[in-house]
Every structure is written in C-alpha cells, then in structure tokens.
Amino acid sequence: MQAQVDTTQLLKGVLELAVLAVLAERDGYGYEVVRRLREGGLTEVGDASVYGTLRRLYRSGALTSYVEPSTEGPHRKYYGLNDRGRAALRESARTWAAFTTSVDQLLNGRSAKHAD
C-alpha cells in the first residue's frame, strides 16, 4: 500500500501565501482570486476556503477592500495588498523558500541513499 500526499492538507498550509501572491499582481474580488489560483495550478482550491482566507487577511489588517459596481450582477468587493500585506507576503515567501529547501534536501538525500 502506497501513501499519497493529501494535496488538500498541503493547500491549507499555503493558501494564505498563495492568496497574497495573487493579490500582489493586482487587486481582485473573491471569485476572481479563486480563478487566478486555479489558473496558477492550484486546481483543488475551494471557493469557501479562499473567501475565508480573504476575510481573515482583511481582519488581520493585511488587505484593503473596496466595492465596485458590476455590469454582470451585484457589486463586487475587491481586495488589495497594503503595506502590512506586502510585508506578510515577503516574510511568508522567505519561510516557504526555507521550508521547501529543507524538504528538497531531505528528499534528495533520501533518494541518493536509496538509489542502489
């Protein structure tokens, strides 16, 4: 029996970083952020998880928000990074880089030892 990595659990750990990265490119409203994450390869991301993350980031002071009228339905609430959000993105990106480097080293060391 082979163990599989549960991508939904991995996604929970990096969703905040991914949302910050998407909003660093340009402001966006909820569903647009979901779409951009999926287009970026996070196909398993759930709408509710992203909306919850946006609300948490906003409440923590990392995002600004504003409402714009929409020709396709109700007004849309857009989110954007502020200084605190950009600082959180920089710090989270550093943490992610260090973490992935460590895991890569573990995997590479393991595969080198078991390459016989």
N, C-alpha and C positions, 0 to 999 in steps of 0.2 A: 504494500500500500504506500503510495507516494503522498507526501504532504504538499498541499498547494498553498501559496501565499494568498490570503484573502485581500484582494485589492480594495475592498470597501473599508477595511480597517486601516490600510495604508493611507487611503484618501482622507479619512477623518483626521489623521495626523498632519496632513499637509494642506488641507483645504484653505485654511486662513492665509497661508503663504501664497497659494495659487490665486486666490481672490485678490489679494493685494497686488500681485504681479499683473493681473489682467487690468486692474484699475490704474496701475501706473502708466499703462499705454494710453488710456483715455477713460473718461468718466463713462458710466453705464448704468442702465436700470436693471432690475433683478433678472428678468428672463434673458436679457442681452448678455449679462455676465455668465449665466448658465450656458448659453450658446457658445460664447467665446471659450469657455473652459472645455466644452466638448470638442470644439473645433481644434483646440490645442492638444487633444489626445486624452483628456480625462472623461472618456465616454460614459463611465459609470456614475458620474456625479448626479446627485438627486436635486431636484428643484428646491425641496424643503430645506435641505442641508445648506444650500447656497444662500437662500433667503435668511435662514437663521444666522449664518456667518456674517452676512451683511449687517443684520441688526446688532449682533454682538460687537462688531468692529465699530459701528456707528456709536453705540452706547459707551464704548471704551474711549471714544474721542479720536479714533484713527481715521475716520471718514467724515466728510461733509455730505450734505444732501440738499437737493433742491427739486422742485416739481416743475415739469414742463408739460404743456398741453400736447395731446397726441391726436393725429387725424384718424387713427385706427382704433379708437376706443377711449377708455378713461385716461386721465392724466398719468404721467409716468414719474416715479420718484427715482432720480438719478443719484448715484453715489460717486464720490471722487476722493482721492487721497489728499490729506492735508499734511502739514509738517510732521505731526506725530505718526501718521500712517506711513510716510516715506521713511521715517526712522525705524519703524517696526519692520518694514519690508527689508531694509538694509540689514538689520540685526537677524531677522529670520532667515534671510538668504545666507548669511555667514554661518549660522547654526546648521542649516541644511547642507551647505557645502562641506562642513567639517564632518557631519554625520555620514553623508554619502561616501566621503573619502574613507572613513573608518570601515564602513560596511564593505566597500570595494576591496580594501586591503585584506579584510577577513576572508572574503570570497576568493580573492586571488591567491592568498596564502593557502587556503584550503584546497583549491583546485591544483596548485603546484604540488602539494604534498600527496594528493591522491591521483596524480597523473600517470602513475605506473601502469 
